[in-house]
């Protein structure tokens, strides 16, 4: 297992390298997608040997010019010009040229004996409208920020021999301190390693998070987009009305819909829809939005208070836990469906995880609840599904990813 090197030469091992190794077994094009600064380039540079890989970064004008220049050549000649005898061609920041999808399709259809890897900081549709032509010819890997369990495994006191409950029993203070640090600063690789966490996140939120949207000219009013992001930051874990957001921003509802979709396409936020089997009193059409990383959320509103009693700690904890499930789901190929559940009489489940016929509900509480009764009892009765209460004292028993960490040691 190779090591990932980030700021200050600190190394963090990632489950993503295992997933990438499995993905590269396919002869199809590999498309690696994820937000800026989550480690896509680092992943490739450490997973693919330099002697075997021709690496192009389309943020660099010379590299973009080289790719465009060979696009008119027959596939074999183009590959020889770019990669000589190297078996892998990696194209970073692929969204910087709209023709990349058509070009790679032509290469694959010609039977080119090269592994092609595309990296992009936007969703598939935003990456390249023509990349739809790669349908059936590509395998996608979605890379999120670090999982909490990956950061846990990096701690000097981490021991693979301990189970989840043993961790909670013997290292509760250390785990709790680690949790509250990352509730504030999130889990972007450099936010984990740098001592200047606040400055890094503020720069990331202001300049990098919206870079693709602004560079592609997809909004004429970037300030409205930033204000929308702030409004969403204050409403994490709550059902969101796009009409209300439009009124607050003084824009049309359609504009808000488009901007929200752009924020989803660039991996800033994600949505949960309502789980419903058409029971009479279930809410079925509402939506909640969460940030892929709570550090970005806190940077958007410039709130880095480390007090465990901060006024938004409940919604922050909910976002943190839901995002851990969402990141692991994205990394492992979207094998689960994630929802929330609520009824008109205020029975509620914060997160519903459905995988095939299996359904599990989760309620998020920062501290262990004194009253073990739950607002979700009717959910269990209706669907015969358990509902677990996830708090800082037991969450290692519930969040995904810990079971795979042994292979990283």
C-alpha positions as a Markdown table, in Angstrom:
| # | Residue | x | y | z |
|---|---|---|---|---|
| 1 | Unk | 0.0 | 0.0 | 0.0 |
| 2 | Unk | 1.5 | 3.3 | -1.1 |
| 3 | Unk | 1.2 | 6.4 | 1.1 |
| 4 | Unk | -0.4 | 9.7 | 0.4 |
| 5 | Unk | 1.7 | 12.8 | 1.1 |
| 6 | Unk | -0.1 | 16.0 | 2.0 |
| 7 | Unk | 0.9 | 19.3 | 3.6 |
| 8 | Unk | 4.0 | 19.3 | 5.9 |
| 9 | Unk | 4.9 | 15.8 | 4.6 |
| 10 | Unk | 2.2 | 14.2 | 6.7 |
| 11 | Unk | 1.0 | 11.0 | 5.2 |
| 12 | Unk | -2.6 | 9.7 | 5.4 |
| 13 | Unk | -3.6 | 6.4 | 4.0 |
| 14 | Unk | -6.9 | 6.3 | 2.0 |
| 15 | Unk | -9.4 | 3.7 | 1.2 |
| 16 | Unk | -9.7 | 5.3 | -2.2 |
| 17 | Unk | -6.5 | 3.7 | -3.4 |
| 18 | Unk | -8.0 | 0.3 | -2.9 |
| 19 | Unk | -11.1 | 1.4 | -4.9 |
| 20 | Unk | -8.9 | 2.8 | -7.7 |
| 21 | Unk | -6.8 | -0.3 | -8.0 |
| 22 | Unk | -10.0 | -2.3 | -8.4 |
| 23 | Unk | -11.4 | 0.2 | -10.9 |
| 24 | Unk | -8.2 | 0.1 | -13.0 |
| 25 | Unk | -8.7 | -3.6 | -13.7 |
| 26 | Unk | -11.3 | -2.5 | -16.3 |
| 27 | Unk | -10.1 | -1.6 | -19.7 |
| 28 | Unk | -12.6 | 1.2 | -19.9 |
| 29 | Unk | -11.9 | 4.9 | -19.4 |
| 30 | Unk | -11.7 | 5.7 | -15.7 |
| 31 | Unk | -13.3 | 9.0 | -14.7 |
| 32 | Unk | -12.4 | 10.3 | -11.2 |
| 33 | Unk | -14.7 | 13.1 | -10.0 |
| 34 | Unk | -14.7 | 15.1 | -6.8 |
| 35 | Unk | -14.5 | 18.6 | -5.4 |
| 36 | Unk | -11.4 | 20.7 | -5.7 |
| 37 | Unk | -8.6 | 19.9 | -3.2 |
| 38 | Unk | -9.9 | 16.5 | -2.1 |
| 39 | Unk | -6.8 | 14.8 | -3.3 |
| 40 | Unk | -7.6 | 13.5 | -6.9 |
| 41 | Unk | -4.3 | 14.5 | -8.4 |
| 42 | Unk | -2.4 | 13.1 | -5.3 |
| 43 | Unk | -4.3 | 9.9 | -5.6 |
| 44 | Unk | -3.3 | 9.5 | -9.3 |
| 45 | Unk | 0.3 | 10.5 | -8.8 |
| 46 | Unk | 0.8 | 7.9 | -6.1 |
| 47 | Unk | -1.4 | 5.2 | -7.5 |
| 48 | Unk | 0.0 | 5.3 | -11.1 |
| 49 | Unk | 3.8 | 4.9 | -11.5 |
| 50 | Unk | 5.3 | 7.9 | -13.3 |
| 51 | Unk | 7.3 | 5.6 | -15.6 |
| 52 | Unk | 4.0 | 4.2 | -16.9 |
| 53 | Unk | 1.9 | 7.4 | -17.1 |
| 54 | Unk | 1.7 | 10.3 | -19.4 |
| 55 | Unk | 0.1 | 13.1 | -17.3 |
| 56 | Unk | -1.6 | 16.2 | -18.7 |
| 57 | Unk | -3.1 | 19.0 | -16.7 |
| 58 | Unk | -5.6 | 21.1 | -18.7 |
| 59 | Unk | -5.2 | 23.9 | -16.2 |
| 60 | Unk | -1.8 | 24.3 | -17.9 |
| 61 | Unk | -2.1 | 26.0 | -21.3 |
| 62 | Unk | 0.7 | 24.0 | -22.9 |
| 63 | Unk | -0.8 | 20.7 | -21.9 |
| 64 | Unk | -4.2 | 21.8 | -23.2 |
| 65 | Unk | -2.6 | 22.9 | -26.4 |
| 66 | Unk | -0.9 | 19.5 | -26.8 |
| 67 | Unk | -4.1 | 17.6 | -26.3 |
| 68 | Unk | -6.0 | 19.8 | -28.8 |
| 69 | Unk | -3.2 | 19.5 | -31.3 |
| 70 | Unk | -3.3 | 15.7 | -31.4 |
| 71 | Unk | -7.1 | 15.5 | -31.5 |
| 72 | Unk | -7.1 | 15.7 | -35.3 |
| 73 | Unk | -4.6 | 12.8 | -35.5 |
| 74 | Unk | -5.6 | 9.1 | -35.8 |
| 75 | Unk | -5.9 | 7.5 | -32.3 |
| 76 | Unk | -2.7 | 5.5 | -32.5 |
| 77 | Unk | -0.7 | 8.5 | -33.7 |
| 78 | Unk | -2.3 | 10.8 | -31.1 |
| 79 | Unk | -1.4 | 8.3 | -28.3 |
| 80 | Unk | 2.1 | 7.9 | -29.5 |
| 81 | Unk | 2.6 | 11.7 | -29.6 |
| 82 | Unk | 1.3 | 12.1 | -26.0 |
| 83 | Unk | 2.5 | 9.0 | -24.3 |
| 84 | Unk | 5.1 | 7.3 | -26.5 |
| 85 | Unk | 5.3 | 3.7 | -25.0 |
| 86 | Unk | 3.6 | 4.6 | -21.7 |
| 87 | Unk | 0.4 | 2.5 | -21.2 |
| 88 | Unk | -1.6 | 5.1 | -19.2 |
| 89 | Unk | -2.7 | 8.6 | -20.2 |
| 90 | Unk | -4.1 | 10.7 | -17.3 |
| 91 | Unk | -5.8 | 13.9 | -18.1 |
| 92 | Unk | -6.4 | 16.2 | -15.1 |
| 93 | Unk | -8.9 | 19.1 | -14.9 |
| 94 | Unk | -10.6 | 17.5 | -17.9 |
| 95 | Unk | -13.5 | 19.9 | -17.6 |
| 96 | Unk | -11.2 | 22.6 | -19.0 |
| 97 | Unk | -11.8 | 21.4 | -22.6 |
| 98 | Unk | -15.3 | 20.6 | -23.9 |
| 99 | Unk | -13.9 | 18.2 | -26.5 |
| 100 | Unk | -12.3 | 15.7 | -24.2 |
| 101 | Unk | -15.2 | 13.3 | -24.1 |
| 102 | Unk | -15.5 | 12.9 | -27.9 |
| 103 | Unk | -11.7 | 12.5 | -28.2 |
| 104 | Unk | -11.5 | 9.7 | -25.6 |
| 105 | Unk | -14.6 | 8.0 | -27.1 |
| 106 | Unk | -12.8 | 7.9 | -30.4 |
| 107 | Unk | -9.7 | 6.4 | -28.8 |
| 108 | Unk | -11.6 | 3.7 | -27.1 |
| 109 | Unk | -13.7 | 2.8 | -30.1 |
| 110 | Unk | -10.6 | 2.5 | -32.2 |
| 111 | Unk | -9.3 | -0.2 | -29.8 |
| 112 | Unk | -6.4 | 1.9 | -28.5 |
| 113 | Unk | -4.3 | -0.1 | -26.2 |
| 114 | Unk | -4.0 | 2.6 | -23.5 |
| 115 | Unk | -5.6 | 3.1 | -20.1 |
| 116 | Unk | -7.2 | 6.5 | -20.1 |
| 117 | Unk | -7.9 | 8.3 | -16.8 |
| 118 | Unk | -9.9 | 11.6 | -16.6 |
| 119 | Unk | -10.0 | 13.7 | -13.5 |
| 120 | Unk | -12.5 | 16.5 | -13.0 |
| 121 | Unk | -13.8 | 18.7 | -10.2 |
| 122 | Unk | -17.3 | 18.8 | -11.5 |
| 123 | Unk | -20.1 | 16.3 | -12.1 |
| 124 | Unk | -20.3 | 14.3 | -15.3 |
| 125 | Unk | -22.7 | 16.6 | -17.0 |
| 126 | Unk | -20.7 | 19.7 | -16.1 |
| 127 | Unk | -17.4 | 18.0 | -17.0 |
| 128 | Unk | -18.3 | 17.7 | -20.6 |
| 129 | Unk | -21.7 | 17.7 | -22.3 |
| 130 | Unk | -20.3 | 15.3 | -24.9 |
| 131 | Unk | -19.0 | 12.8 | -22.3 |
| 132 | Unk | -22.4 | 11.1 | -22.5 |
| 133 | Unk | -21.0 | 9.4 | -25.5 |
| 134 | Unk | -18.7 | 7.5 | -23.1 |
| 135 | Unk | -21.7 | 5.7 | -21.7 |
| 136 | Unk | -20.8 | 2.0 | -21.4 |
| 137 | Unk | -17.1 | 2.9 | -22.1 |
| 138 | Unk | -16.2 | 4.3 | -18.6 |
| 139 | Unk | -16.0 | 3.5 | -15.0 |
| 140 | Unk | -16.5 | 6.3 | -12.5 |
| 141 | Unk | -14.9 | 6.9 | -9.1 |
| 142 | Unk | -16.2 | 9.7 | -6.9 |
| 143 | Unk | -13.5 | 10.9 | -4.5 |
| 144 | Unk | -14.8 | 12.8 | -1.5 |
| 145 | Unk | -12.8 | 14.5 | 1.3 |
| 146 | Unk | -11.3 | 12.2 | 3.9 |
| 147 | Unk | -13.5 | 9.9 | 5.8 |
| 148 | Unk | -13.3 | 10.4 | 9.6 |
| 149 | Unk | -12.2 | 6.8 | 9.9 |
| 150 | Unk | -9.2 | 7.5 | 7.7 |
| 151 | Unk | -8.2 | 10.4 | 10.0 |
| 152 | Unk | -8.7 | 8.2 | 13.0 |
| 153 | Unk | -6.4 | 5.5 | 11.6 |
| 154 | Unk | -3.7 | 8.2 | 11.2 |
| 155 | Unk | -3.6 | 8.9 | 14.9 |
| 156 | Unk | -0.6 | 7.7 | 16.8 |
| 157 | Unk | -2.8 | 5.9 | 19.4 |
| 158 | Unk | -4.9 | 4.1 | 16.8 |
| 159 | Unk | -4.8 | 0.2 | 17.0 |
| 160 | Unk | -6.5 | -2.0 | 14.5 |
| 161 | Unk | -7.0 | -4.8 | 17.1 |
| 162 | Unk | -9.7 | -2.8 | 18.9 |
| 163 | Unk | -13.3 | -3.0 | 17.9 |
| 164 | Unk | -15.7 | -0.1 | 17.8 |
| 165 | Unk | -17.0 | -0.5 | 21.3 |
| 166 | Unk | -13.5 | -0.9 | 22.7 |
| 167 | Unk | -12.5 | 2.4 | 21.0 |
| 168 | Unk | -15.5 | 4.1 | 22.7 |
| 169 | Unk | -14.6 | 2.6 | 26.0 |
| 170 | Unk | -10.8 | 3.1 | 26.2 |
| 171 | Unk | -10.3 | 6.2 | 23.9 |
| 172 | Unk | -13.5 | 8.1 | 24.4 |
| 173 | Unk | -11.8 | 11.4 | 25.3 |
| 174 | Unk | -9.4 | 11.2 | 22.4 |
| 175 | Unk | -12.1 | 10.3 | 19.9 |
| 176 | Unk | -14.4 | 13.0 | 21.2 |
| 177 | Unk | -11.7 | 15.7 | 20.9 |
| 178 | Unk | -10.9 | 14.5 | 17.4 |
| 179 | Unk | -14.6 | 14.6 | 16.5 |
| 180 | Unk | -15.1 | 18.2 | 17.7 |
| 181 | Unk | -12.0 | 19.4 | 15.9 |
| 182 | Unk | -13.3 | 18.1 | 12.6 |
| 183 | Unk | -16.8 | 19.3 | 13.3 |
| 184 | Unk | -15.3 | 22.8 | 13.1 |
| 185 | Unk | -12.6 | 22.3 | 10.4 |
| 186 | Unk | -13.9 | 19.4 | 8.3 |
| 187 | Unk | -11.9 | 16.7 | 6.6 |
| 188 | Unk | -10.3 | 18.2 | 3.5 |
| 189 | Unk | -6.8 | 16.7 | 3.4 |
| 190 | Unk | -5.0 | 20.0 | 3.9 |
| 191 | Unk | -7.5 | 21.2 | 6.5 |
| 192 | Unk | -6.5 | 18.1 | 8.5 |
| 193 | Unk | -2.8 | 18.6 | 8.2 |
| 194 | Unk | -2.1 | 22.3 | 8.1 |
| 195 | Unk | -1.8 | 24.4 | 11.3 |
| 196 | Unk | -3.5 | 27.3 | 9.6 |
| 197 | Unk | -6.8 | 25.6 | 9.2 |
| 198 | Unk | -9.0 | 28.6 | 9.3 |
| 199 | Unk | -7.1 | 30.6 | 6.7 |
| 200 | Unk | -6.9 | 27.6 | 4.5 |
| 201 | Unk | -10.7 | 27.0 | 4.6 |
| 202 | Unk | -11.6 | 30.6 | 4.1 |
| 203 | Unk | -9.4 | 30.7 | 1.0 |
| 204 | Unk | -10.8 | 27.5 | -0.2 |
| 205 | Unk | -14.4 | 28.6 | 0.3 |
| 206 | Unk | -13.9 | 32.0 | -1.3 |
| 207 | Unk | -11.7 | 31.1 | -4.3 |
| 208 | Unk | -11.7 | 27.4 | -5.1 |
| 209 | Unk | -15.1 | 26.0 | -4.2 |
| 210 | Unk | -16.9 | 28.1 | -6.9 |
| 211 | Unk | -14.0 | 28.3 | -9.3 |
| 212 | Unk | -15.5 | 25.9 | -12.0 |
| 213 | Unk | -18.9 | 27.7 | -11.9 |
| 214 | Unk | -17.3 | 31.1 | -12.3 |
| 215 | Unk | -14.7 | 30.1 | -14.9 |
| 216 | Unk | -17.3 | 28.5 | -17.1 |
| 217 | Unk | -19.4 | 31.6 | -16.9 |
| 218 | Unk | -22.4 | 29.6 | -15.6 |
| 219 | Unk | -23.6 | 32.5 | -13.4 |
| 220 | Unk | -23.7 | 36.2 | -14.1 |
| 221 | Unk | -24.2 | 37.1 | -10.4 |
| 222 | Unk | -21.6 | 35.3 | -8.3 |
| 223 | Unk | -22.6 | 37.4 | -5.3 |
| 224 | Unk | -26.1 | 35.9 | -5.4 |
| 225 | Unk | -24.6 | 32.4 | -5.6 |
| 226 | Unk | -22.4 | 33.1 | -2.5 |
| 227 | Unk | -25.5 | 34.5 | -0.6 |
| 228 | Unk | -27.4 | 31.4 | -1.5 |
| 229 | Unk | -24.6 | 29.2 | -0.2 |
| 230 | Unk | -24.8 | 31.2 | 3.1 |
| 231 | Unk | -28.5 | 30.7 | 3.4 |
| 232 | Unk | -28.1 | 27.0 | 2.8 |
| 233 | Unk | -25.4 | 26.9 | 5.5 |
| 234 | Unk | -27.9 | 28.1 | 8.0 |
| 235 | Unk | -30.5 | 25.5 | 7.0 |
| 236 | Unk | -28.6 | 22.3 | 7.0 |
| 237 | Unk | -30.8 | 19.5 | 8.3 |
| 238 | Unk | -33.9 | 21.5 | 7.7 |
| 239 | Unk | -36.4 | 21.1 | 4.9 |
| 240 | Unk | -35.7 | 23.8 | 2.3 |
| 241 | Unk | -38.1 | 25.8 | 0.3 |
| 242 | Unk | -36.6 | 27.1 | -3.0 |
| 243 | Unk | -39.4 | 29.6 | -3.3 |
| 244 | Unk | -38.5 | 31.1 | 0.1 |
| 245 | Unk | -34.8 | 31.2 | -0.8 |
| 246 | Unk | -35.7 | 33.0 | -4.1 |
| 247 | Unk | -37.7 | 35.6 | -2.1 |
| 248 | Unk | -34.8 | 36.2 | 0.3 |
| 249 | Unk | -32.4 | 36.6 | -2.6 |
| 250 | Unk | -34.7 | 38.7 | -4.7 |
| 251 | Unk | -34.4 | 36.4 | -7.7 |
| 252 | Unk | -36.6 | 34.0 | -9.7 |
| 253 | Unk | -37.2 | 30.5 | -8.3 |
| 254 | Unk | -35.8 | 29.1 | -11.5 |
| 255 | Unk | -32.5 | 30.9 | -10.8 |
| 256 | Unk | -32.3 | 29.4 | -7.4 |
| 257 | Unk | -33.0 | 25.9 | -8.8 |
| 258 | Unk | -30.2 | 26.3 | -11.3 |
| 259 | Unk | -27.7 | 27.6 | -8.8 |
| 260 | Unk | -28.5 | 24.8 | -6.3 |
| 261 | Unk | -27.9 | 22.3 | -9.1 |
| 262 | Unk | -24.6 | 23.9 | -9.9 |
| 263 | Unk | -23.6 | 23.6 | -6.3 |
| 264 | Unk | -24.5 | 19.9 | -6.4 |
| 265 | Unk | -22.7 | 19.4 | -9.7 |
| 266 | Unk | -19.5 | 20.8 | -8.2 |
| 267 | Unk | -19.7 | 18.7 | -5.0 |
| 268 | Unk | -20.3 | 21.5 | -2.6 |
| 269 | Unk | -23.7 | 20.3 | -1.4 |
| 270 | Unk | -25.9 | 17.2 | -1.7 |
| 271 | Unk | -29.6 | 16.6 | -1.2 |
| 272 | Unk | -31.7 | 14.1 | 0.7 |
| 273 | Unk | -35.2 | 13.5 | -0.5 |
| 274 | Unk | -38.0 | 12.2 | 1.6 |
| 275 | Unk | -38.5 | 8.4 | 2.1 |
| 276 | Unk | -42.1 | 7.5 | 1.5 |
| 277 | Unk | -44.1 | 4.4 | 0.7 |
| 278 | Unk | -47.3 | 6.5 | 0.3 |
| 279 | Unk | -48.5 | 6.2 | 3.9 |
| 280 | Unk | -51.2 | 8.7 | 4.4 |
| 281 | Unk | -49.4 | 11.1 | 6.8 |
| 282 | Unk | -45.8 | 10.9 | 5.3 |
| 283 | Unk | -44.1 | 13.9 | 3.9 |
| 284 | Unk | -43.0 | 12.9 | 0.4 |
| 285 | Unk | -41.9 | 16.0 | -1.6 |
| 286 | Unk | -39.6 | 17.8 | 0.7 |
| 287 | Unk | -35.8 | 18.1 | 0.3 |
| 288 | Unk | -32.9 | 18.7 | 2.7 |
| 289 | Unk | -29.5 | 19.9 | 1.7 |
| 290 | Unk | -26.2 | 19.1 | 3.4 |
| 291 | Unk | -22.6 | 20.2 | 2.8 |
| 292 | Unk | -20.2 | 17.5 | 1.7 |
| 293 | Unk | -17.7 | 19.0 | 4.2 |
| 294 | Unk | -18.7 | 20.9 | 7.4 |
| 295 | Unk | -15.4 | 22.8 | 7.2 |
| 296 | Unk | -16.6 | 24.5 | 4.0 |
| 297 | Unk | -19.9 | 25.1 | 5.6 |
| 298 | Unk | -18.3 | 26.9 | 8.6 |
| 299 | Unk | -16.1 | 28.9 | 6.3 |
| 300 | Unk | -19.0 | 30.1 | 4.2 |
| 301 | Unk | -20.5 | 31.7 | 7.3 |
| 302 | Unk | -17.1 | 32.4 | 9.0 |
| 303 | Unk | -18.1 | 30.4 | 12.1 |
| 304 | Unk | -15.1 | 28.5 | 13.6 |
| 305 | Unk | -16.2 | 28.5 | 17.2 |
| 306 | Unk | -14.8 | 25.4 | 18.9 |
| 307 | Unk | -17.2 | 25.5 | 21.8 |
| 308 | Unk | -19.1 | 22.3 | 22.1 |
| 309 | Unk | -22.1 | 24.3 | 23.2 |
| 310 | Unk | -22.2 | 26.5 | 20.1 |
| 311 | Unk | -25.8 | 27.3 | 19.0 |
| 312 | Unk | -25.7 | 25.3 | 15.8 |
| 313 | Unk | -24.0 | 22.2 | 17.3 |
| 314 | Unk | -27.0 | 20.0 | 16.7 |
| 315 | Unk | -27.3 | 20.7 | 13.0 |
| 316 | Unk | -23.6 | 20.6 | 12.6 |
| 317 | Unk | -23.4 | 17.1 | 14.1 |
| 318 | Unk | -26.3 | 15.9 | 11.9 |
| 319 | Unk | -24.5 | 17.2 | 8.8 |
| 320 | Unk | -21.2 | 15.6 | 9.9 |
| 321 | Unk | -22.7 | 12.2 | 10.4 |
| 322 | Unk | -24.9 | 12.3 | 7.3 |
| 323 | Unk | -21.9 | 13.4 | 5.2 |
| 324 | Unk | -19.9 | 10.4 | 6.5 |
| 325 | Unk | -22.5 | 8.1 | 5.1 |
| 326 | Unk | -22.8 | 10.0 | 1.9 |
| 327 | Unk | -19.0 | 10.1 | 1.3 |
| 328 | Unk | -18.6 | 6.4 | 1.9 |
| 329 | Unk | -21.5 | 5.7 | -0.4 |
| 330 | Unk | -20.0 | 7.8 | -3.2 |
| 331 | Unk | -16.6 | 6.3 | -2.7 |
| 332 | Unk | -17.9 | 2.7 | -2.9 |
| 333 | Unk | -20.1 | 3.2 | -6.0 |
| 334 | Unk | -23.4 | 4.5 | -4.7 |
| 335 | Unk | -24.7 | 1.1 | -3.5 |
| 336 | Unk | -27.1 | 2.7 | -1.1 |
| 337 | Unk | -30.0 | 5.1 | -1.2 |
| 338 | Unk | -30.1 | 7.9 | 1.4 |
| 339 | Unk | -33.2 | 9.6 | 2.6 |
| 340 | Unk | -34.8 | 11.4 | 5.5 |
| 341 | Unk | -38.3 | 10.6 | 6.8 |
| 342 | Unk | -41.0 | 12.7 | 8.5 |
| 343 | Unk | -44.7 | 12.6 | 9.0 |
| 344 | Unk | -47.2 | 15.4 | 9.4 |
| 345 | Unk | -47.4 | 14.7 | 13.2 |
| 346 | Unk | -43.7 | 15.4 | 13.5 |
| 347 | Unk | -42.4 | 11.8 | 13.7 |
| 348 | Unk | -38.9 | 12.0 | 12.1 |
| 349 | Unk | -35.8 | 10.0 | 11.2 |
| 350 | Unk | -32.8 | 12.1 | 10.2 |
| 351 | Unk | -31.3 | 9.5 | 7.9 |
| 352 | Unk | -32.8 | 6.4 | 6.2 |
| 353 | Unk | -30.2 | 4.1 | 4.6 |
| 354 | Unk | -31.7 | 1.7 | 2.1 |
| 355 | Unk | -29.6 | -1.0 | 0.5 |
| 356 | Unk | -31.6 | -3.5 | -1.6 |
| 357 | Unk | -34.3 | -4.7 | 0.8 |
| 358 | Unk | -32.6 | -3.6 | 3.9 |
| 359 | Unk | -33.6 | -0.4 | 5.7 |
| 360 | Unk | -32.0 | 1.3 | 8.7 |
| 361 | Unk | -32.9 | 4.6 | 10.3 |
| 362 | Unk | -30.6 | 6.9 | 12.2 |
| 363 | Unk | -31.3 | 9.8 | 14.6 |
| 364 | Unk | -28.4 | 12.2 | 15.4 |
| 365 | Unk | -27.8 | 13.5 | 18.9 |
| 366 | Unk | -24.7 | 15.2 | 20.0 |
| 367 | Unk | -25.0 | 13.6 | 23.5 |
| 368 | Unk | -26.6 | 10.4 | 24.6 |
| 369 | Unk | -30.3 | 11.0 | 25.0 |
| 370 | Unk | -31.7 | 10.8 | 28.6 |
| 371 | Unk | -35.0 | 9.6 | 27.2 |
| 372 | Unk | -34.6 | 6.5 | 25.1 |
| 373 | Unk | -38.0 | 7.0 | 23.5 |
| 374 | Unk | -37.7 | 8.2 | 20.0 |
| 375 | Unk | -39.8 | 10.3 | 17.6 |
| 376 | Unk | -39.1 | 7.5 | 15.1 |
| 377 | Unk | -41.0 | 4.7 | 16.8 |
| 378 | Unk | -43.8 | 4.9 | 14.2 |
| 379 | Unk | -41.1 | 4.5 | 11.4 |
| 380 | Unk | -40.0 | 1.2 | 13.0 |
| 381 | Unk | -43.6 | 0.1 | 13.4 |
| 382 | Unk | -44.5 | 1.0 | 9.8 |
| 383 | Unk | -41.4 | -0.5 | 8.1 |
| 384 | Unk | -40.2 | -3.1 | 10.6 |
| 385 | Unk | -36.8 | -1.3 | 10.5 |
| 386 | Unk | -34.5 | -0.4 | 13.4 |
| 387 | Unk | -33.7 | 3.2 | 14.2 |
| 388 | Unk | -30.3 | 3.8 | 15.8 |
| 389 | Unk | -29.5 | 6.9 | 17.8 |
| 390 | Unk | -26.0 | 8.1 | 16.8 |
| 391 | Unk | -24.2 | 10.4 | 19.3 |
| 392 | Unk | -20.5 | 11.2 | 20.0 |
| 393 | Unk | -20.3 | 8.4 | 22.5 |
| 394 | Unk | -21.3 | 5.6 | 20.1 |
| 395 | Unk | -20.9 | 6.8 | 16.5 |
| 396 | Unk | -17.9 | 4.6 | 15.7 |
| 397 | Unk | -20.3 | 1.7 | 16.0 |
| 398 | Unk | -22.5 | 3.2 | 13.2 |
| 399 | Unk | -20.5 | 5.3 | 10.7 |
| 400 | Unk | -19.2 | 3.3 | 7.7 |
| 401 | Unk | -15.5 | 2.8 | 6.8 |
| 402 | Unk | -14.0 | 1.5 | 10.0 |
| 403 | Unk | -14.2 | -2.1 | 8.9 |
| 404 | Unk | -11.9 | -1.4 | 5.8 |
| 405 | Unk | -9.1 | 0.3 | 7.7 |
| 406 | Unk | -7.3 | -2.9 | 8.7 |
| 407 | Unk | -6.1 | -3.3 | 5.1 |
| 408 | Unk | -4.5 | 0.2 | 5.2 |
| 409 | Unk | -2.1 | -0.6 | 8.0 |
